[in-house]
């Protein structure tokens, strides 16, 4: 997924704190981690993958996956 270029940034010299927030907002994704399907993903996507997988496993009557993507022991 691409990120939109931020062309309407505030002046860095006149408004340094606003510039810093505008530059940073929407760009923090964290370090990449290995997703449950073997690809490198952000922590947010990994959490979504696990939640979707657990929803499907619940319908099948299986045990949910843990936060690390491994099956939980009962």
C-alpha positions as protocol buffer text, in pm:
chain_id: "A"
residue {
  index: 1
  type: UNK
  ca { x: 0 y: 0 z: 0 }
}
residue {
  index: 2
  type: UNK
  ca { x: 128 y: 342 z: -84 }
}
residue {
  index: 3
  type: UNK
  ca { x: 125 y: 645 z: 140 }
}
residue {
  index: 4
  type: UNK
  ca { x: 1 y: 979 z: 10 }
}
residue {
  index: 5
  type: UNK
  ca { x: 262 y: 1251 z: -17 }
}
residue {
  index: 6
  type: UNK
  ca { x: 212 y: 1525 z: 236 }
}
residue {
  index: 7
  type: UNK
  ca { x: 242 y: 1844 z: 35 }
}
residue {
  index: 8
  type: UNK
  ca { x: 53 y: 2073 z: 275 }
}
residue {
  index: 9
  type: UNK
  ca { x: 298 y: 2055 z: 564 }
}
residue {
  index: 10
  type: UNK
  ca { x: 324 y: 2357 z: 796 }
}
residue {
  index: 11
  type: UNK
  ca { x: 639 y: 2568 z: 787 }
}
residue {
  index: 12
  type: UNK
  ca { x: 912 y: 2384 z: 977 }
}
residue {
  index: 13
  type: UNK
  ca { x: 1077 y: 2703 z: 1107 }
}
residue {
  index: 14
  type: UNK
  ca { x: 762 y: 2889 z: 1218 }
}
residue {
  index: 15
  type: UNK
  ca { x: 571 y: 2589 z: 1362 }
}
residue {
  index: 16
  type: UNK
  ca { x: 820 y: 2316 z: 1456 }
}
residue {
  index: 17
  type: UNK
  ca { x: 588 y: 2126 z: 1692 }
}
residue {
  index: 18
  type: UNK
  ca { x: 294 y: 2125 z: 1450 }
}
residue {
  index: 19
  type: UNK
  ca { x: 529 y: 2024 z: 1167 }
}
residue {
  index: 20
  type: UNK
  ca { x: 659 y: 1731 z: 1372 }
}
residue {
  index: 21
  type: UNK
  ca { x: 306 y: 1607 z: 1452 }
}
residue {
  index: 22
  type: UNK
  ca { x: 185 y: 1648 z: 1092 }
}
residue {
  index: 23
  type: UNK
  ca { x: 489 y: 1464 z: 960 }
}
residue {
  index: 24
  type: UNK
  ca { x: 452 y: 1179 z: 1206 }
}
residue {
  index: 25
  type: UNK
  ca { x: 74 y: 1129 z: 1206 }
}
residue {
  index: 26
  type: UNK
  ca { x: -38 y: 818 z: 1022 }
}
residue {
  index: 27
  type: UNK
  ca { x: 316 y: 694 z: 962 }
}
residue {
  index: 28
  type: UNK
  ca { x: 392 y: 501 z: 1278 }
}
residue {
  index: 29
  type: UNK
  ca { x: 350 y: 133 z: 1204 }
}
residue {
  index: 30
  type: UNK
  ca { x: 605 y: -33 z: 1428 }
}
residue {
  index: 31
  type: UNK
  ca { x: 867 y: -289 z: 1338 }
}
residue {
  index: 32
  type: UNK
  ca { x: 771 y: -560 z: 1093 }
}
residue {
  index: 33
  type: UNK
  ca { x: 689 y: -901 z: 1239 }
}
residue {
  index: 34
  type: UNK
  ca { x: 629 y: -1236 z: 1076 }
}
residue {
  index: 35
  type: UNK
  ca { x: 256 y: -1281 z: 1014 }
}
residue {
  index: 36
  type: UNK
  ca { x: 67 y: -1608 z: 1053 }
}
residue {
  index: 37
  type: UNK
  ca { x: 93 y: -1672 z: 678 }
}
residue {
  index: 38
  type: UNK
  ca { x: 472 y: -1631 z: 671 }
}
residue {
  index: 39
  type: UNK
  ca { x: 495 y: -1279 z: 530 }
}
residue {
  index: 40
  type: UNK
  ca { x: 641 y: -977 z: 707 }
}
residue {
  index: 41
  type: UNK
  ca { x: 360 y: -747 z: 825 }
}
residue {
  index: 42
  type: UNK
  ca { x: 309 y: -462 z: 1069 }
}
residue {
  index: 43
  type: UNK
  ca { x: 186 y: -545 z: 1421 }
}
residue {
  index: 44
  type: UNK
  ca { x: -158 y: -400 z: 1336 }
}
residue {
  index: 45
  type: UNK
  ca { x: -200 y: -631 z: 1036 }
}
residue {
  index: 46
  type: UNK
  ca { x: -69 y: -928 z: 1237 }
}
residue {
  index: 47
  type: UNK
  ca { x: -331 y: -862 z: 1506 }
}
residue {
  index: 48
  type: UNK
  ca { x: -602 y: -843 z: 1237 }
}
residue {
  index: 49
  type: UNK
  ca { x: -482 y: -1170 z: 1078 }
}
residue {
  index: 50
  type: UNK
  ca { x: -502 y: -1349 z: 1413 }
}
residue {
  index: 51
  type: UNK
  ca { x: -847 y: -1205 z: 1489 }
}
residue {
  index: 52
  type: UNK
  ca { x: -983 y: -1313 z: 1150 }
}
residue {
  index: 53
  type: UNK
  ca { x: -828 y: -1658 z: 1183 }
}
residue {
  index: 54
  type: UNK
  ca { x: -974 y: -1698 z: 1535 }
}
residue {
  index: 55
  type: UNK
  ca { x: -1319 y: -1601 z: 1407 }
}
residue {
  index: 56
  type: UNK
  ca { x: -1298 y: -1873 z: 1141 }
}
residue {
  index: 57
  type: UNK
  ca { x: -1162 y: -2128 z: 1392 }
}
residue {
  index: 58
  type: UNK
  ca { x: -1446 y: -2051 z: 1635 }
}
residue {
  index: 59
  type: UNK
  ca { x: -1700 y: -2133 z: 1363 }
}
residue {
  index: 60
  type: UNK
  ca { x: -1525 y: -2468 z: 1313 }
}
residue {
  index: 61
  type: UNK
  ca { x: -1514 y: -2537 z: 1687 }
}
residue {
  index: 62
  type: UNK
  ca { x: -1133 y: -2523 z: 1710 }
}
residue {
  index: 63
  type: UNK
  ca { x: -913 y: -2363 z: 1977 }
}
residue {
  index: 64
  type: UNK
  ca { x: -814 y: -2000 z: 1912 }
}
residue {
  index: 65
  type: UNK
  ca { x: -464 y: -1889 z: 1820 }
}
residue {
  index: 66
  type: UNK
  ca { x: -256 y: -1695 z: 2072 }
}
residue {
  index: 67
  type: UNK
  ca { x: -96 y: -1354 z: 2019 }
}
residue {
  index: 68
  type: UNK
  ca { x: 210 y: -1520 z: 1867 }
}
residue {
  index: 69
  type: UNK
  ca { x: 3 y: -1700 z: 1600 }
}
residue {
  index: 70
  type: UNK
  ca { x: 44 y: -2043 z: 1757 }
}
residue {
  index: 71
  type: UNK
  ca { x: -241 y: -2260 z: 1881 }
}
residue {
  index: 72
  type: UNK
  ca { x: -310 y: -2220 z: 2252 }
}
residue {
  index: 73
  type: UNK
  ca { x: -280 y: -2529 z: 2470 }
}
residue {
  index: 74
  type: UNK
  ca { x: -586 y: -2604 z: 2679 }
}
